[in-house]
Amino acid sequence: MQVDGLSINLATIREQCGFAKAVDICLKHGITAIAPWRDQVAKVGLDEAVRIVKSNGIKLTGLCRGGFFPAANDADWQKNLDDNRRAIDEAAAFSADCLVLVVGGLPGASKDIVAARQMVFDGIAAVLPHAQAAGVKLAIEPLHPMYAADRACVNTLGQALDMCEQLGEDVGVAVDVYHVWWDPDLANQIARAGSMKRIFAHHICDWLVPTKDMLLDRGMMGDGVIDLKGIRRMVEAAGFFGAQEVEIFSVENWWKRPADEVIATCVERFRSCCQA
């Protein structure tokens, strides 16, 4: 039976299987929407990955990831822009709903986060014409402030939406509950994103207490403290009814379990914990 409204970010089972097997397991459980990572695609080859997706009628709720714009010198800056243009082309090959942007942190030895955020804005502006020509939407994913230095200097939906307002309608946001659940202005910013029609993706998992590893100890939905149904109600009230995309990094738990068990649990928890 097809599970409508659920997508699996393939990071969730990245340690257990490659691209083709991951797709087979998703299909076995009635899931026809995925979000792969570029390294997973590269291992099987872009053409083969696209063939697998299209021959099975699979939808990509996103491709992970572009971004990492800030650079310490001109050569690295150009390299980062070129990589983002390649990522855009890959997303276009899949007809993905969006290319997710993890924007990057402080370059080199810099301590200037304001300058880093300007580089992010300038980088997106530089590749946006390429994305528009390819028909690819860009989704800024604000990350929790703990990642501001090394992964993403854009840390709230408000910051991301400020950029979107200046960049244009083909740039929006990925609302990842792991990164934004704590924000006291979350309801207002989700409503703002809805009024702008800029919600391009909704990612789900859970925040464990305690969290043993800030990067690699995300929880299965229902095992932590995030009000998943409440955030989904906000997202739907804002006009986004796209799939909820499970994205779990779990080096000591879910990555050690059989992929079939992980996906079966995702389906059960989606039904019991996530639907508004």
C-alpha positions in Angstrom: 0.0 0.0 0.0 1.4 3.4 -1.0 2.3 5.7 1.9 1.2 9.2 0.7 2.8 12.2 2.2 6.0 10.5 3.3 9.5 10.9 1.8 12.7 9.3 2.9 15.9 11.2 2.8 18.4 8.5 1.9 20.8 9.7 4.6 18.5 7.8 6.9 19.8 4.5 5.6 23.1 5.6 4.1 25.3 3.2 6.1 23.2 0.1 5.3 22.8 0.3 1.5 23.5 2.1 -1.7 21.2 4.0 -3.9 19.5 1.2 -5.8 18.9 -1.0 -2.7 17.6 2.1 -0.8 15.1 2.7 -3.5 14.0 -0.9 -3.5 13.4 -0.9 0.2 11.4 2.4 0.0 9.2 0.9 -2.7 8.7 -2.3 -0.7 7.1 -0.2 2.0 5.0 1.8 -0.4 7.2 5.0 -0.4 7.5 6.6 -3.8 9.3 9.9 -2.7 12.9 10.2 -1.7 15.7 12.8 -1.3 19.1 11.4 -2.1 22.5 13.0 -1.4 24.9 13.8 -4.2 27.6 11.4 -3.0 25.0 8.6 -3.0 24.1 9.5 -6.6 27.8 9.8 -7.6 28.5 6.2 -6.5 25.9 4.7 -8.8 26.3 7.4 -11.5 23.9 10.2 -12.3 22.5 8.6 -15.4 21.8 5.3 -13.7 20.3 7.1 -10.6 18.0 9.1 -12.9 17.0 5.9 -14.7 16.2 4.1 -11.4 14.1 7.0 -10.3 12.1 7.6 -13.5 11.6 3.9 -14.2 10.0 3.4 -10.8 7.8 6.5 -10.9 9.7 8.1 -7.9 9.5 11.7 -7.0 12.4 13.6 -5.5 11.3 16.0 -2.7 14.8 17.4 -2.8 18.5 16.8 -3.7 21.0 17.2 -0.9 23.0 19.3 -1.2 24.3 22.6 -2.6 25.6 25.5 -0.6 28.9 25.9 1.4 29.4 29.3 -0.4 31.8 31.2 1.9 35.4 31.0 0.8 38.7 32.3 2.1 40.0 33.3 -1.4 38.8 34.0 -4.9 39.8 30.5 -6.3 37.8 28.7 -3.6 34.9 31.1 -4.2 34.8 30.2 -7.8 35.2 26.5 -7.0 32.2 26.7 -4.7 30.0 28.5 -7.3 31.0 25.9 -9.9 30.0 23.0 -7.6 26.7 24.6 -6.9 26.0 24.9 -10.6 26.8 21.2 -11.0 24.4 20.5 -8.2 21.7 22.5 -9.9 22.2 20.4 -13.1 21.9 17.2 -11.1 18.7 18.4 -9.5 17.3 19.3 -12.9 18.2 15.8 -14.2 15.9 14.3 -11.5 13.2 17.0 -11.8 13.7 17.4 -8.1 11.3 19.7 -6.1 14.3 21.7 -5.0 18.1 21.7 -4.3 18.6 22.0 -0.6 21.3 24.5 0.4 23.3 24.0 3.5 24.9 27.4 3.1 28.3 27.1 4.9 29.9 28.7 7.9 33.0 30.8 8.5 35.7 30.4 5.9 39.3 29.7 6.8 40.3 31.5 10.0 37.6 34.2 9.7 35.6 35.3 12.8 33.4 37.6 10.7 30.0 35.9 10.6 28.4 39.0 9.1 30.8 38.8 6.1 30.1 35.0 5.9 26.3 35.7 5.6 27.0 38.2 2.9 29.0 35.6 1.0 26.0 33.3 1.3 23.7 35.9 -0.2 26.1 36.8 -2.9 26.7 33.1 -3.7 23.0 32.3 -4.1 22.5 35.4 -6.2 25.4 34.3 -8.5 24.0 30.8 -9.2 20.3 31.8 -9.2 20.2 32.6 -12.9 21.6 29.1 -13.7 18.9 27.6 -11.4 16.2 29.6 -13.0 17.3 28.5 -16.5 17.3 24.9 -15.3 13.9 25.2 -13.6 15.4 24.3 -10.2 14.2 25.9 -7.0 16.7 26.6 -4.3 15.8 25.9 -0.7 17.9 27.5 2.0 17.9 25.2 5.1 18.6 27.2 8.2 20.6 25.1 10.7 20.6 25.1 14.5 23.0 27.8 15.8 25.4 25.1 17.0 26.4 24.8 13.4 26.9 28.5 12.7 30.7 28.3 12.6 31.3 25.3 10.3 28.1 24.3 8.5 25.6 27.1 8.2 25.7 30.8 9.3 22.0 31.1 8.5 20.4 29.8 11.6 16.7 30.9 11.7 13.8 30.9 9.3 13.7 34.6 9.7 17.3 35.1 8.5 16.6 32.7 5.5 13.4 34.5 4.6 15.1 37.9 4.7 17.4 36.6 2.0 14.5 35.1 0.0 12.7 38.4 0.0 15.7 40.0 -1.7 16.6 37.1 -4.0 13.3 36.3 -5.6 10.5 33.8 -5.8 12.7 30.8 -6.9 14.5 30.8 -3.6 12.7 29.5 -0.5 13.3 27.5 2.6 13.5 23.9 3.8 11.8 23.7 7.2 13.8 21.1 9.1 12.3 20.5 12.6 15.7 19.4 14.0 17.1 22.9 13.4 14.1 25.2 14.0 11.9 23.6 16.7 13.5 25.7 19.5 12.9 29.1 17.8 10.5 31.2 19.8 9.4 33.0 16.6 8.8 29.8 14.7 5.1 30.1 14.3 5.3 33.7 12.9 8.1 32.8 10.5 6.4 29.7 9.1 3.3 31.8 8.6 5.5 34.4 6.9 7.0 31.8 4.7 3.6 30.6 3.7 2.5 34.2 2.8 5.5 34.4 0.6 4.9 30.9 -0.9 8.5 30.0 0.0 8.2 26.6 1.9 9.8 24.2 -0.5 10.5 21.2 1.9 9.6 19.9 5.3 12.2 17.6 7.0 11.4 15.6 10.1 13.2 13.6 12.8 13.4 14.2 16.6 15.6 15.9 19.2 16.8 13.4 21.8 17.4 14.3 25.5 20.2 13.8 26.1 21.7 14.2 22.6 25.1 12.5 22.6 26.3 13.8 19.3 25.0 17.1 17.9 25.5 15.9 14.3 25.0 12.1 14.4 22.4 11.5 17.1 19.1 12.5 15.7 16.1 10.7 17.0 13.3 8.7 15.3 10.1 10.6 15.3 8.3 10.2 18.7 11.5 9.4 20.6 12.3 13.0 21.5 10.8 16.4 22.5 9.8 18.0 19.2 6.1 18.8 18.7 6.0 17.2 15.2 2.2 17.4 14.8 2.1 21.0 16.0 4.8 22.1 13.5 3.0 20.2 10.8 -0.1 22.1 11.6 1.8 25.3 11.2 3.3 24.2 7.9 -0.1 23.2 6.5 -1.8 26.3 7.7 0.9 28.2 5.8 -0.2 26.3 2.6 2.4 23.6 2.3 1.0 20.1 1.9 4.1 18.4 0.4 5.6 15.3 1.8 7.3 15.1 5.2 10.8 14.0 4.5 12.5 11.8 7.2 16.1 12.7 7.6 17.9 10.9 10.4 21.7 10.8 11.1 22.2 8.2 13.8 25.6 6.6 14.0 25.0 4.6 17.2 21.4 3.6 16.7 19.4 3.7 13.4 22.4 3.4 11.1 23.3 0.1 12.9 19.8 -1.5 12.3 18.7 -3.3 9.2 17.4 -0.8 6.6 14.1 -2.6 6.3 13.5 -2.2 10.0 14.4 1.5 9.8 12.0 2.2 7.0 9.2 0.2 8.5 9.7 2.3 11.7 9.6 5.5 9.7 6.3 4.6 8.2 4.8 3.6 11.6 6.0 6.8 13.3 4.9 9.0 10.4 1.4 7.6 10.9 1.4 7.8 14.7 3.5 10.9 15.4 3.6 13.3 12.5 0.3 13.8 10.7 -1.5 16.9 11.7 
